[in-house]
Amino acid sequence: MQRSAVVVVADKTSLKRPFIFANSVHMALCFFMLTMTVAWHRDLLQTGKLVPSVSVVLMYIIEIGCLLLSVLGIFGACTGKRWCFILYATGMAAASQTIIVRTALSYQDAYEKSVVREESKLLSMMPLSGTSKANRTLLYSIQEEFECCGLIEGYKDWGSSIPPSCNCHYPGKCIRLRGSATLGAPKNQYVYQEPCLPIYVSELKLAFTLAMGIQFGSGVFWVVLLVMSIKLMGQIKKKQEFMALLQSNRYVPGAF
């Protein structure tokens, strides 16, 4: 009778291994994110760029907190400690609710602050022929990265001072300057045909949407881990009650 009872108990804790595996994956992701944040923060300090200290501290708190929660969840699943599951469920509930609600409520505001602000910043550089040296350096890097030229009307935005970053070497993306297309510009020069502003804004929108999707997906993943922890806590409790009843010799087949 005891051998069959043990089999029943094993079936009752079927979530243990999936829960440990999910938290192991979560722990690895949190550690990776923490490593990337440390490297990013170090680079900012070395280059002298200023970042709000609140944002940096918040990122460290979230990533270290998630890492510790995963460790706590795995420890609770291996030892069956109820207090571990209670702390784990509380932390996951707070984290998932915060990130999901924050993502939903701040989407429009964050969009305007990131995409619209960057677009306005680029438009303020017009006309490009008279923009500052710092703006020119930024535009040169954008043109080289996205293989474009100018902002709105392409190479025409630069007037007669078309920079080398506009030079095109890829067939299908080039336009050939002929005759007096641009007064003072080298004739028969191949430059990128597409303006940079639409491409740059499109990339910003994609990056922003991806970042918001990752945040929302993280919240949903935490909800799944929360539900798994609650169900596993119930399974372990039933197993412990069953074992206690079995040891007291008052076990009735079919009671569990």
Disulfide bonds with the S-S distance in Angstrom:
Cys148-Cys196 1.97
Cys149-Cys166 2.06
Cys168-Cys174 1.88
